[in-house]
Amino acid sequence: MAPKQHKKEPLGHVLYRVSMIAIGASLAAFAIERLLVPNKMIDGGIIGISLILDYLTPDEWRLLNFATLVILLNAPFMYFGYKQIGKTFMLSTILGVVILGVAERAFHHLSPLTTEPILATVFGGLSLGLGVGLVIRHGGSLDGTEILGILMTKRIPFSVGEFVMFVNVFIFGWAAFVFGLEPAMYSVMMYYIASKTIDAVIEGLDETRAAFIVTDHYEEISDAILHRLGRGTTKLLGKGGYTDEQKEIIYAVVTRLEVTKLKSIVNEIDPDAFITIMPTHEVRGARFKSAIH
């Protein structure tokens, strides 16, 4: 039996994704050269290691600059990324890393945007986070540390996030010896701001919540959610683990600001209803935005 042929990604989507990766990598390079480097601050992961090695490299070895180092150090992880995640991820990562290196060289000779550490910390974190977030959101990466984390966590009892944090502790500790304790402390603050910005870019600014409601008044609650909140619902069938009775479960997605009204509606109709509300990372659907308030 011949393997099923899947549709290729439309050219317009490819060009848009490439453009976003290029913009993101260039923005990250801008943050590094115009805000981080002049203030002796670093990012975590491969970018941080490359910045430290670039600072320590003697002038006679200037071919090993940041642009070269970040490409060379990421090269093994691009290969493993291809093996573990796929060709599209690898190509997107190669594109992002190469543009990061080229853009960094273009910004290298420009004067610092600011030498005020607090301003550099805040705006460096925001710019770097926005750039890295755009690259990740559109299928690439600028740092091989997370790929290494995916590989290592299959063999060690830690999550990818815990592994990356563990690696970055050593990187920022190394930065404290190279640049001094104060720049390293600013780097940690900048890294925190950047990580939160990355999360916002990847997950979106619209915070949504998914609600599961177990109730004997399915029709009435579902109708109230539809007409008073303007949100559609999905009916799921389940069985009570203790009673083995069939239960009807309402699944609905609302914004963070609608959670209180949702709980009020449920409590008003069925005070004994069991409701679970959890955060969601992304919601897609043509009619989700149009709600009644």
C-alpha positions in Angstrom: 0.0 0.0 0.0 1.5 3.3 -1.1 2.1 5.9 1.7 -0.5 8.7 1.8 0.6 11.9 0.2 0.1 15.0 2.3 -0.5 18.4 0.9 2.5 20.7 0.9 2.4 23.9 2.9 1.2 26.8 0.6 4.0 29.0 -0.7 2.3 32.1 0.9 2.5 30.4 4.3 6.1 29.4 3.8 7.1 33.0 2.8 5.2 34.4 5.8 6.9 32.0 8.2 10.3 32.7 6.7 9.7 36.5 7.0 8.7 36.1 10.7 11.7 34.0 11.5 14.0 36.6 9.8 12.3 39.4 11.7 12.6 37.6 15.0 16.2 36.6 14.5 17.1 40.2 13.5 15.3 41.6 16.5 17.2 39.2 18.8 20.5 40.2 17.2 19.6 43.9 17.7 18.9 43.3 21.4 22.2 41.4 21.9 24.4 43.9 20.1 22.7 47.2 21.1 21.6 46.4 24.6 23.2 43.3 26.1 26.8 43.3 25.0 27.5 47.0 25.8 26.3 46.3 29.3 28.1 43.0 29.7 24.9 41.0 30.0 24.2 37.6 28.5 21.3 35.4 27.6 21.1 31.7 28.7 21.8 28.7 26.6 24.0 28.6 23.5 23.6 32.4 22.9 24.9 33.0 26.5 27.9 30.6 26.0 28.7 32.2 22.6 28.7 35.7 24.2 31.1 34.6 27.0 33.4 32.8 24.6 33.4 35.8 22.2 34.3 38.1 25.1 37.2 35.7 26.1 38.5 35.2 22.5 41.9 36.9 21.9 42.0 39.5 19.1 44.2 37.3 16.9 41.4 34.7 16.9 38.7 37.1 15.8 37.3 34.7 13.2 35.7 33.0 16.3 33.3 35.9 16.9 29.8 35.6 18.2 28.3 35.0 14.8 30.6 32.1 14.1 30.4 30.6 17.6 26.6 30.7 17.7 26.4 28.8 14.3 29.1 26.3 15.2 27.7 25.5 18.7 24.2 25.1 17.4 25.2 22.9 14.5 25.1 19.6 16.4 21.7 20.5 17.9 20.3 21.2 14.4 21.2 17.7 13.4 19.6 16.2 16.5 16.6 18.5 15.9 16.2 17.0 12.5 16.3 13.5 13.9 13.9 14.2 16.7 11.5 16.9 15.4 11.8 16.9 11.6 13.2 18.6 8.5 11.0 21.7 8.7 12.2 22.4 12.2 15.8 21.9 11.2 15.5 24.2 8.2 13.7 26.9 10.2 16.4 26.7 12.9 19.2 26.9 10.4 17.6 30.0 8.8 17.1 31.6 12.2 20.6 31.0 13.5 22.3 32.1 10.3 20.2 35.3 10.2 21.0 35.9 13.9 24.7 35.6 13.1 24.6 37.9 10.0 22.4 40.5 11.7 24.7 40.5 14.7 27.6 41.4 12.4 25.5 44.2 10.9 24.7 45.7 14.3 28.2 45.1 15.7 29.7 48.5 14.9 26.7 50.6 16.0 26.8 52.5 19.2 24.9 51.2 22.3 21.2 52.1 22.6 21.7 52.7 26.3 24.4 52.1 28.9 21.9 52.4 31.8 21.8 48.8 33.2 18.1 48.9 34.3 16.9 50.2 30.9 19.1 47.6 29.1 17.8 44.9 31.3 14.1 45.7 30.7 14.2 46.6 27.0 16.9 44.0 26.2 14.7 41.3 27.8 11.6 42.5 25.9 13.4 42.8 22.5 15.2 39.5 22.9 12.0 37.7 24.1 10.0 39.1 21.3 12.6 38.0 18.7 13.1 34.5 20.1 9.3 34.1 20.6 8.6 35.0 16.9 11.2 32.4 15.8 9.7 29.7 18.0 6.1 30.5 17.2 6.9 30.1 13.5 8.6 26.7 13.8 12.3 27.4 14.5 14.7 27.9 17.3 17.8 30.0 18.1 19.1 27.9 20.9 20.0 24.2 20.9 19.7 23.9 24.7 16.0 22.9 24.6 16.8 20.3 21.9 19.5 18.9 24.2 16.9 18.9 27.0 14.5 16.9 24.9 17.2 14.3 24.3 18.5 14.2 27.9 15.2 14.0 29.6 14.6 10.6 28.1 17.5 9.4 30.2 17.3 11.6 33.3 14.4 12.2 35.7 14.0 15.9 34.9 11.7 17.9 32.7 13.0 19.9 29.7 12.4 23.1 31.7 14.2 21.8 34.7 17.2 20.7 32.5 17.4 24.1 30.8 17.2 25.9 34.1 20.0 23.7 35.5 22.2 24.4 32.5 21.5 28.2 32.8 22.5 28.2 36.4 26.0 27.2 35.4 26.1 29.7 32.5 25.1 32.6 34.6 27.5 31.4 37.3 30.3 31.4 34.7 29.2 34.9 33.6 29.6 36.1 37.2 33.3 35.1 37.1 33.9 36.6 33.7 31.9 39.8 33.8 31.4 40.3 37.5 28.5 39.6 39.9 26.5 42.7 39.1 26.3 42.2 35.3 25.4 38.5 36.0 22.5 39.6 38.3 21.2 42.0 35.6 21.5 39.1 33.1 19.3 36.9 35.3 16.7 39.7 35.5 16.9 40.2 31.7 16.5 36.4 31.1 13.4 36.3 33.3 11.8 39.2 31.4 12.8 37.6 28.1 11.3 34.2 29.1 7.9 35.8 30.1 7.9 37.8 26.8 8.6 34.5 24.8 5.6 32.9 26.6 3.4 35.8 25.7 4.4 35.7 22.0 4.0 31.9 21.7 0.8 31.6 23.7 -0.8 34.9 22.7 -2.0 37.8 24.8 -5.6 36.6 25.0 -5.7 34.5 28.1 -8.4 31.8 27.8 -9.7 29.1 30.1 -11.3 25.7 29.4 -14.1 24.7 31.7 -15.4 21.1 32.3 -18.8 21.1 34.1 -20.4 17.9 35.4 -24.1 18.5 36.0 -27.5 16.9 35.9 -28.8 20.2 34.4 -26.9 20.1 31.1 -29.5 21.6 28.8 -30.3 24.6 31.1 -26.6 25.4 31.9 -25.6 25.0 28.2 -28.4 27.3 27.1 -27.5 29.9 29.7 -23.8 29.9 28.7 -24.8 30.3 25.0 -27.3 33.2 25.5 -25.7 35.0 28.5 -22.0 34.6 27.6 -22.3 34.0 23.9 -20.1 31.0 24.1 -20.8 27.7 22.5 -20.5 24.4 24.4 -19.7 20.8 23.6 -21.5 17.9 25.2 -19.3 15.0 26.4 -20.5 11.7 27.8 -18.8 10.2 30.8 -19.3 7.7 33.7 -18.9 8.4 37.4 -16.0 6.4 38.8 -17.8 5.6 42.0 -21.4 5.3 41.0 -20.8 4.1 37.4 -23.7 6.3 36.4 -23.6 8.0 33.0 -22.9 11.7 33.3 -23.2 14.6 30.8 -20.2 16.9 30.8 -20.2 20.4 29.4 -17.0 21.6 27.8 -16.7 25.4 27.1 -13.9 27.9 26.5 -14.1 31.4 27.9 -11.7 34.3 28.4 -10.1 35.0 31.7 -12.5 37.9 32.4 -15.5 35.6 31.8 -14.6 33.0 34.4 -16.5 34.7 37.2 -19.6 35.1 35.2 -19.4 31.5 34.1 -19.1 30.2 37.7 -22.0 32.5 38.7 -24.2 31.0 35.9 -23.4 27.4 36.9 -23.9 28.1 40.6 -27.2 29.8 40.0 -28.6 26.8 38.1 -26.9 23.9 39.8 -25.1 24.6 43.1 -24.0 21.0 43.2 -22.3 21.0 39.8 -18.7 19.9 39.6 -16.6 22.4 37.6 -13.0 22.4 36.7 -11.3 25.4 35.0 -7.8 25.3 33.5 -5.7 27.6 31.4 -5.4 27.0 27.7 -2.4 28.0 25.5 -4.2 28.8 22.2 -7.8 28.9 20.9 -8.6 28.9 17.2 -12.0 29.3 15.7 -13.7 31.9 13.6 -16.5 32.8 16.0 -14.7 32.6 19.3 -14.1 36.4 19.6 -17.7 37.3 19.2 -19.1 37.0 22.6 -22.0 38.5 24.5 -21.2 40.5 27.7 
